[in-house]
Amino acid sequence: MLRQTKIVATLGPASSTPDMLDRLIAAGVDVVRLNFSHGKAQDHIDRATMVREAAQRAGKAVAIMADLQGPKIRVGKFEGNKTELTNGQKFILDGGYTGLGSNERVGLDYKELPRDVKPGDVLLLNDGLLVLEVEAVRGEEVHTTVRIGGELSNNKGINKQGGGLTAPALTAKDMEDIKTAVSFQCEYIAVSFPKSATDMEMARQLANVAGEPWRHKPNLIAKIERSEAIPLLESILKASDGIMVARGDLAVEVGNAAVPALQKRMIRLAREMDRVVITATQMMESMITNPVPTRAEVSDVANAVLDGTDAVMLSAETAAGKYPVETVEAMSAICVAAEKAEEMHLDADMANRRFGRIDQSIAMGALFTAHHLGCKAIIALTESGSTALWMSRHRIDVPIFGLTSQPVSQRRMALYRNVRPMLMPHMSDRDAALTQAEALLVGRGVLKPGDTYAITCGEPMGYPGGTNMLKVARVGG
């Protein structure tokens, strides 16, 4: 069975050789994530080249997502690389301290912390494993009492319970990294810690300017990991091409218990607004060291699929884990099993929708017709990929094939749920294009004589947003 849900895998020390990339793509990776929190610009350029070459060898569209580091809201370094904090002890976070930390104080990468907090605030360190309560702020020093202690090591992250840290989403490093990402024409840029639509608009402006020499405009993914982003979710979605449900930092700020319901809400809203959505963080965490996932991880991935996510994401599992290929294979099998159990509500889903554009109406008409006629495939001849995106926002058990003459559009569609992107030569003659599209799918074994399929295109051919025709056809012979 063809898998609808896409898999995003992060490259790292465990997965950055041509052989391993070949194996990961064969196992089911659709999008490769380059984590700009680690490595130099040239490292990412080299890995991007490796991904393009591996995708070409596999004959598969694979998108690249550049994930920006965002602000470094972290403690400094310790003497001996770590310290042990005990419940009830006093501990100082010192924005003016430049030495190595001790059991009494540590410096800050994030110098604004003393201005962002007040007595009574709760700070969560190392993904919430350590909890400090602010007692006083004296100049550059934040005096705290340890409520939940434990080991604190170099450069661990700081979150404020309930949010409220003023760090900007885009740092000077991020601005340089955007230039690097568009230099190899990445399909997606993920922006860390956006608080508002303004952050995403600024990132888009920077990306578009940086991409001008290549006439390239990457799509933007907003990583929802700050509590301030939740009330502004709709406006952030409007300013983005998609979102990532980044459950790590988000859980620390809003509390673990709030995340599952937020995940469902974010996925639903993204689909309603014709945006893509990636579910991330600890999905197969135990497979960093174990060859099989836990039952809870299997349920987690399956639930994200049933929620309607476009993609599920692997981080350390493929970047640094012992079993990167096995992890992708296991995740793929879970997705397929969950998709078999999905209930289709296409009629109810479309009953109250209104479409102001001809191309959107044609896309929805193709879904409705293919569903009720039992078509074997839906083919969208598309320049930009928009028609395939709109189709993929609705659950349907008929596979969607996005056929385009644009390699960038082909790779971009690799993230869309239930869309199989294919490259097809540009043709200005409509009948010739329809004949070529059918031949392509027959040649791939998707269609055989007697099968019916729905196909959409624009007339005249070759204009983005010009889809205005739906045809239902039967393979001859």
C-alpha positions in Angstrom: 0.0 0.0 0.0 1.2 3.5 -0.8 1.9 5.6 2.3 0.1 8.9 2.5 1.9 10.5 5.5 5.4 11.8 4.8 8.5 11.2 6.8 11.0 14.0 7.7 14.5 12.8 8.8 17.3 14.9 10.3 20.8 14.4 9.1 23.7 14.2 11.5 26.8 12.1 12.3 24.8 8.8 12.0 23.3 9.6 8.6 25.6 11.9 6.6 27.2 9.4 4.1 26.0 8.7 0.6 25.4 5.0 1.5 23.3 5.9 4.5 21.3 8.5 2.6 20.5 5.9 -0.1 19.3 3.5 2.6 17.2 6.2 4.3 15.5 7.3 1.1 14.8 3.7 0.2 13.3 3.1 3.6 10.9 6.0 3.0 12.3 9.4 3.8 10.5 12.2 1.9 12.1 15.3 3.4 15.6 15.8 4.8 16.0 18.2 7.7 19.3 20.1 8.0 19.6 21.3 11.6 21.4 24.7 11.6 22.0 24.5 15.3 25.0 22.4 14.5 27.7 22.6 11.9 29.1 25.3 9.6 27.6 26.7 6.5 29.8 24.5 4.3 28.7 21.4 6.2 25.1 22.1 5.2 26.0 22.9 1.6 27.8 19.6 1.3 24.9 17.7 2.9 22.4 19.3 0.6 24.5 18.3 -2.4 24.6 14.7 -1.1 20.8 14.7 -0.7 20.2 15.9 -4.2 22.6 13.3 -5.6 20.9 10.5 -3.5 17.4 11.6 -4.6 18.6 11.5 -8.2 20.0 7.9 -7.7 16.7 6.8 -6.2 14.6 8.5 -8.8 12.5 10.1 -6.1 11.5 13.7 -5.1 13.1 14.5 -1.8 12.7 18.0 -0.3 15.3 19.8 1.9 14.2 21.7 5.0 16.7 24.1 6.6 15.8 24.4 10.3 17.1 27.7 11.8 18.7 27.7 15.3 16.8 30.7 16.5 17.8 32.6 19.7 20.2 30.9 22.1 18.2 31.1 25.4 20.8 29.0 27.3 23.0 28.9 30.4 26.8 29.2 29.8 29.5 26.6 30.5 30.5 24.9 33.8 33.8 24.0 35.3 34.0 20.2 34.7 31.2 20.7 32.1 28.3 20.2 34.6 27.1 20.7 38.2 24.5 19.1 40.5 21.7 21.3 41.9 19.8 20.1 44.9 16.2 21.0 46.0 16.1 24.2 48.1 19.5 25.5 47.3 20.2 29.0 46.0 21.5 29.4 42.5 22.4 32.6 40.5 21.9 33.0 36.7 24.3 35.9 36.0 24.2 37.8 32.7 27.5 39.6 33.6 29.5 36.6 34.5 32.0 35.3 31.9 33.8 32.6 33.8 33.1 28.9 34.1 30.0 28.1 36.2 29.9 26.4 39.6 27.3 25.1 42.0 26.6 28.7 43.0 26.3 30.6 39.7 26.6 30.3 35.9 26.8 32.8 33.1 24.1 33.3 30.4 24.2 33.1 26.6 20.9 35.0 26.8 21.9 38.3 28.4 18.4 39.7 28.4 17.1 37.3 31.0 17.4 39.7 34.0 15.0 42.1 32.2 12.5 39.4 31.3 11.9 38.0 34.7 10.6 39.1 38.1 10.2 37.5 41.6 7.8 34.6 41.5 8.5 33.6 37.9 9.3 29.9 37.3 12.3 29.0 35.0 12.6 25.6 33.5 16.0 24.3 32.4 17.0 21.4 30.3 13.6 20.8 28.8 11.9 21.2 32.1 13.9 18.6 34.0 15.1 21.3 36.4 12.8 24.0 38.0 14.0 27.3 39.5 11.9 29.9 41.1 13.0 33.6 40.8 13.5 35.2 44.2 15.1 38.5 43.1 16.7 40.3 40.3 19.8 42.4 41.2 21.4 44.1 38.2 22.5 41.4 35.9 21.9 38.6 38.4 18.8 36.5 38.6 18.7 35.0 42.1 16.7 31.7 42.3 15.8 28.9 44.6 16.0 25.3 43.1 12.5 23.7 43.3 13.5 20.6 41.4 17.2 19.8 41.2 19.4 17.5 39.1 22.4 17.6 36.8 22.8 20.8 34.9 25.4 20.8 32.1 26.9 23.2 29.6 24.6 25.3 27.4 21.3 23.8 28.5 18.1 25.7 27.4 16.1 28.0 29.6 12.3 28.4 29.3 10.0 30.7 31.3 6.8 29.0 32.4 3.9 30.6 30.6 6.3 32.3 28.1 7.4 35.9 28.0 11.0 35.9 27.0 11.7 38.8 24.6 14.4 37.1 22.4 13.7 37.8 18.7 12.9 34.9 16.5 15.6 35.8 14.0 19.2 36.3 15.1 22.1 37.6 13.1 23.2 33.9 12.7 19.8 33.0 11.4 19.9 35.8 8.8 23.3 34.4 7.5 21.9 30.9 7.6 18.9 31.9 5.4 21.4 33.0 2.8 23.2 29.6 3.0 19.9 27.7 2.7 18.7 29.5 -0.4 22.1 29.1 -2.0 21.3 25.4 -2.5 17.6 26.2 -3.1 16.1 24.4 -0.1 12.4 23.9 -0.5 11.5 24.8 3.1 13.0 27.0 5.9 11.8 26.3 9.4 11.8 29.4 11.6 12.4 28.7 15.4 10.4 30.4 18.2 8.2 32.8 16.1 5.9 34.8 18.4 3.8 36.5 15.7 3.1 36.8 12.0 5.6 39.7 11.9 8.4 37.2 12.6 7.4 35.1 9.7 6.9 38.1 7.4 10.4 39.3 8.2 11.8 35.8 7.5 10.0 35.7 4.2 11.4 39.1 3.1 14.9 38.0 4.0 14.5 34.7 2.2 13.1 36.2 -0.9 15.8 38.8 -1.1 18.5 36.2 -0.5 17.0 34.0 -3.2 16.8 36.6 -5.9 20.1 35.5 -7.7 18.6 32.1 -8.1 15.0 33.3 -8.6 14.1 31.0 -5.7 11.5 31.6 -3.0 11.5 28.9 -0.3 8.4 28.0 1.6 8.4 28.9 5.3 7.5 26.6 8.2 6.7 28.3 11.6 7.8 26.1 14.5 5.2 26.6 17.2 7.2 26.3 20.4 6.3 29.5 22.4 3.2 29.9 24.4 2.7 33.5 22.9 2.3 31.9 19.5 -0.9 29.9 20.5 -3.4 32.8 20.7 -1.9 34.1 17.4 -1.9 30.8 15.6 -4.3 31.8 12.8 -2.3 34.9 11.9 1.0 33.0 12.0 -0.5 30.4 9.7 -1.6 33.1 7.3 2.0 34.4 7.1 3.5 30.9 6.7 3.3 28.0 4.3 3.0 25.5 7.1 3.7 24.9 10.8 5.7 22.4 12.9 4.1 21.1 16.1 7.4 21.4 18.0 6.3 19.6 21.1 9.6 20.0 23.1 9.9 23.7 23.9 6.1 24.1 23.6 5.5 21.5 26.3 8.0 23.2 28.7 6.2 26.5 28.3 2.5 25.4 28.4 2.9 22.1 30.3 3.0 18.5 29.0 -0.7 17.9 29.6 -1.8 20.7 27.3 0.2 19.5 24.2 -2.0 16.7 22.8 -5.1 18.9 22.5 -3.0 21.7 21.0 -1.5 19.2 18.5 -5.0 18.3 17.3 -6.1 21.9 17.1 -3.0 23.0 15.2 -3.3 20.1 12.7 -7.0 20.8 12.1 -6.4 24.5 11.7 -3.5 24.1 9.3 -5.6 21.8 7.1 -8.5 24.2 7.1 -6.2 27.1 6.1 -4.6 25.0 3.2 -1.2 24.9 5.0 1.1 21.9 5.6 1.8 20.6 9.1 4.7 18.6 10.6 4.4 16.8 13.9 7.8 16.6 15.7 9.8 15.8 18.9 10.5 12.4 20.5 8.3 10.5 18.2 10.6 7.4 18.2 13.0 8.6 20.9 13.7 5.1 22.3 15.0 4.0 18.9 18.1 6.2 19.4 19.4 3.2 21.4 16.9 0.4 20.8 16.0 -1.5 17.6 12.3 -1.4 18.2 9.9 1.5 19.4 7.9 1.5 22.6 4.1 0.8 22.4 3.6 4.4 23.4 5.7 5.7 20.5 3.7 3.6 18.1 0.5 5.1 19.4 2.0 8.6 19.3 2.9 8.3 15.6 -0.4 6.6 14.7 -2.4 9.3 16.5 -0.6 12.1 14.6 -1.5 10.3 11.4 -5.1 10.0 12.4 -5.1 13.7 13.4 -4.3 14.4 9.7 -0.7 15.6 9.9 1.2 15.9 6.6 4.4 14.5 8.0 6.0 13.0 11.1 9.5 14.0 12.0 12.6 12.2 13.3 15.4 14.3 15.0 18.1 12.5 17.0 16.7 9.2 16.0 18.3 9.5 12.5 20.9 12.2 13.3 22.7 10.4 16.0 20.9 7.2 16.7 22.1 3.6 16.4 19.3 2.5 14.1 18.4 5.3 11.6 17.2 3.0 8.8 15.2 0.7 11.1 13.6 3.8 12.7 12.4 5.1 9.3 11.1 1.6 8.4 9.2 1.3 11.7 7.7 4.7 11.3 6.6 4.0 7.8 4.9 0.8 8.8 3.0 2.6 11.6 1.8 5.3 9.2 0.5 2.7 6.7 -1.3 0.8 9.4 -2.9 4.0 10.8 -4.0 5.1 7.4 -5.8 1.8 6.8 -7.9 2.5 9.8 -8.9 6.1 8.8 -12.5 6.9 8.2 -13.3 9.0 5.1 -15.7 11.9 5.6 -15.1 13.6 2.3 -18.8 14.6 1.7 -19.2 16.1 5.2 -15.7 17.7 4.9 -16.7 19.6 1.8 -20.4 20.3 2.6 -19.9 23.8 4.1 -16.8 24.9 2.1 -17.1 27.8 -0.3 -14.5 28.4 -3.0 -13.8 31.8 -4.6 -11.3 30.5 -7.1 -11.8 28.4 -10.2 -8.7 26.3 -9.6 -9.7 25.5 -6.0 -13.2 24.5 -7.2 -11.8 22.2 -9.9 -9.5 20.6 -7.3 -12.4 19.9 -5.0 -14.5 18.6 -7.9 -11.8 16.1 -8.7 -11.8 14.8 -5.2 -15.5 14.4 -5.1 -15.8 12.8 -8.5 -12.8 10.4 -7.9 -14.2 9.3 -4.5 -17.7 8.5 -5.8 -16.6 6.9 -9.0 -13.9 4.8 -7.3 -11.1 6.1 -9.5 -7.6 4.5 -9.2 -5.8 7.9 -9.2 -6.2 11.6 -9.3 -3.7 13.4 -11.6 -3.1 17.1 -11.1 -1.1 18.8 -13.9 0.3 21.7 -11.9 3.1 24.3 -12.3 3.3 25.5 -8.8 1.9 22.5 -6.9 -1.1 24.5 -5.5 -3.7 22.2 -7.0 -2.1 19.2 -5.4 -1.8 21.0 -2.1 -5.6 21.8 -2.0 -6.5 18.3 -2.9 -4.2 17.0 -0.1 -6.1 19.0 2.6 -9.0 16.5 2.4 -8.9 12.9 3.4 -9.4 10.5 0.5 -8.3 7.0 -0.2 -7.5 7.8 -3.9 -3.8 8.6 -4.4 -3.0 12.1 -5.8 -0.3 12.4 -8.4 1.2 15.9 -8.8 2.7 16.2 -12.3 4.9 19.2 -12.9 7.6 20.4 -15.3 9.2 22.4 -12.4 11.8 20.4 -10.3 11.3 22.9 -7.4 7.5 22.3 -7.4 8.1 18.5 -7.6 10.3 18.5 -4.5 8.0 20.9 -2.6 5.1 18.5 -3.1 7.2 15.8 -1.4 5.9 17.1 2.0 2.1 17.1 1.0 0.1 14.3 2.5 -1.1 11.7 -0.1 0.6 13.4 -3.0 3.1 11.6 -5.2 5.1 14.2 -7.1 6.4 13.4 -10.6 8.3 15.3 -13.2 6.8 15.6 -16.7 8.1 17.6 -19.7 6.3 20.9 -20.3 3.7 20.7 -23.1 1.7 23.6 -24.5 -0.8 21.3 -26.2 -3.5 20.1 -23.7 -4.3 16.8 -25.4 -0.7 15.9 -25.8 -0.2 16.6 -22.0 -3.2 14.5 -21.0 -1.9 11.6 -23.2 1.6 11.9 -21.7 0.3 12.0 -18.1 -1.7 8.8 -18.6 1.3 7.1 -20.3 3.5 8.1 -17.3 1.2 6.5 -14.7 0.7 3.4 -16.9 4.4 3.1 -17.3 4.9 3.3 -13.5 2.3 0.5 -13.0 -0.2 2.9 -11.2 -2.8 2.5 -13.9 -3.7 -0.4 -16.1 -6.2 -0.9 -19.0 -9.7 -0.4 -17.9 -8.9 1.8 -14.9 -10.7 5.1 -14.5 -8.9 8.2 -13.2 -9.6 12.0 -12.8 -7.2 14.5 -14.2 -7.1 18.3 -13.8 -5.1 20.9 -15.8 -5.2 24.5 -17.0 -6.0 25.8 -20.5 -4.0 27.4 -21.9 -1.3 25.2 -20.3 1.6 26.4 -18.2 0.2 29.2 -16.1 0.4 28.9 -12.3 -3.0 29.1 -10.8 -4.7 28.4 -14.1 -6.3 25.0 -13.4 -9.7 25.2 -15.0 -10.5 21.8 -16.4 -11.5 18.4 -14.9 -11.7 15.2 -17.0 -12.6 11.7 -16.0 -11.0 9.1 -18.3 -10.6 5.4 -18.7 -7.3 3.8 -19.7 -7.8 2.3 -23.2 -6.7 -1.1 -24.3 
